[in-house]
């Protein structure tokens, strides 16, 4: 037993040290900044970046709240034709990366774009069409891309809510609207806080949408400092501020959410869905259909039409499929390594359950806090300092993806390990199996479902990742996100659309996993 814990402790420590590389080297670089350099950053960059980033986060949180909570309420509290389809339609936007959203809508809102022509038809040729290259346009794009997180968590909370509390409120004379604002909505605060936390963290780390819309945030500025000015210390200083901002937000979100805890009895009466009247069904589908139109149907139609144009013009040659192959190589390698690296850490925490194992879990989650450019900066600094021989190789990119998405794998496997009875492991050891043989023949088969889930989640997120790939990919090694970035900057619509469509098709497996979890919660 002691030998097994020692082995797991060694492997877990190695994984945690690996995950900590970007943060440690960002700290190392930032402490080398002189006071005069910090003052220069503050006077020249930090106030504007703070204002841009925080104002964008607030607007996206408001937009995601309005879309996600309203959709969740309608779908969980009303029975109407097509309700099951509506659930899918509210989750499908998760398959579209933010930079694809930004590229599509900047194209559609141009004077000769679909929405641009519609605007001219409605408002006239002399009225300026809506501009996306500002905080409101960027917030619109990121709200469409992120509201599904709020929808998933709030709809799950609504399916578990208690009917007796709302019935008691009605008995005391409250109307339906008063019950919603004074009873139901406060009860949803933990779920709403968790959903908005995911949304804001994605805003803080987003690179693709803000770069295509030329909206200056910390993430974009860090990338420009690295790729344009080659000023690693200034990039590290900005990265440190962004990390502190993310951590401050996480601490505040956890503090306020912990103060709003609501408990439900396991045998409490659940709220049943009311059958919608014909008029209500029309209004419901007008709202949900409008969300679907802008968040999925319109972008998907654009991708399909331009991909068909590319197919007809025979533009999808061997080079395009090479980009697909490169994306698959990086995603498969990263998912496999992340799944393997998370296993000893999940086993170590599940069997030890002390402050050390909990600290290891938190440190392994650094990838959730650090945006792609920050991780790329830390990895790049580490490689150039410690192992310059691997600089410019595919190994550096895979290492960054491993650290970036390791938290996904740890969470998925930790839940599965908790259901593994220790006596099963002991039985294998008592029959003479070595520690590694016991893991291979006993533990891994028992954890297969959790490991597959972890592999798929890391694979999907790696497939869509853009900024770290731009900074760390080997020369001439382009992936689908990189090609979308390049083709979008050159206005090559017929080449950007097929790459975007391939990404959407590739992310459908994670949608299936999300739907399976949602179905389990609503039974």
Number of C-alpha atoms within 10 A of each C-alpha: 9 7 9 13 15 12 16 21 21 15 18 25 18 14 22 23 15 17 25 19 19 26 24 15 21 26 17 15 20 21 14 13 14 11 10 9 14 16 12 13 15 14 11 11 15 19 12 15 21 17 13 17 22 17 15 25 23 15 19 28 24 16 19 29 25 15 21 28 23 16 25 24 16 21 22 21 17 18 17 21 14 11 16 11 9 20 20 15 19 25 22 20 27 21 21 23 23 27 27 29 25 27 26 22 21 21 19 19 19 17 16 12 15 15 19 19 18 16 19 16 10 10 12 12 12 7 10 12 18 12 13 20 15 15 21 15 20 24 25 17 26 30 26 24 29 30 30 27 23 28 28 24 22 28 28 20 20 23 20 18 22 21 13 13 15 19 13 12 16 14 10 9 10 16 11 11 10 13 18 15 11 13 15 17 13 13 20 20 18 22 20 25 20 18 25 26 20 17 24 25 19 19 27 22 23 23 28 23 23 25 21 21 19 15 22 20 25 27 28 22 22 25 26 16 17 20 14 10 11 12 13 21 22 23 26 27 23 26 28 20 15 25 21 13 16 21 15 12 15 17 11 12 16 16 11 13 16 11 9 14 11 12 8 11 9 9 7 12 14 15 18 13 14 11 13 17 12 11 8 13 18 15 13 19 18 12 16 20 17 12 19 21 15 16 26 21 17 16 23 20 12 19 24 15 14 18 24 15 17 19 15 10 10 9 15 16 10 9 11 18 14 15 19 19 15 17 24 18 16 23 25 20 18 28 29 20 20 28 27 17 22 28 25 24 26 25 24 29 23 20 16 13 11 11 10 13 21 15 13 20 22 12 18 27 23 23 24 19 22 26 27 26 30 31 29 27 28 25 27 24 20 18 16 12 10 10 11 12 9 12 18 16 14 16 17 20 23 25 21 27 30 26 29 31 26 28 24 23 30 27 16 22 27 24 14 20 23 15 11 16 12 13 9 14 16 13 13 18 17 10 9 10 17 13 16 12 13 19 19 13 12 17 21 15 11 18 20 13 14 20 25 16 20 27 24 22 23 27 27 21 19 24 27 26 22 24 25 23 25 21 18 24 21 16 9 6 16 22 28 28 27 22 18 24 22 15 18 23 13 10 13 12 21 21 22 28 28 25 25 28 21 14 22 22 11 16 22 16 16 19 17 12 14 15 16 11 13 17 11 10 13 13 6
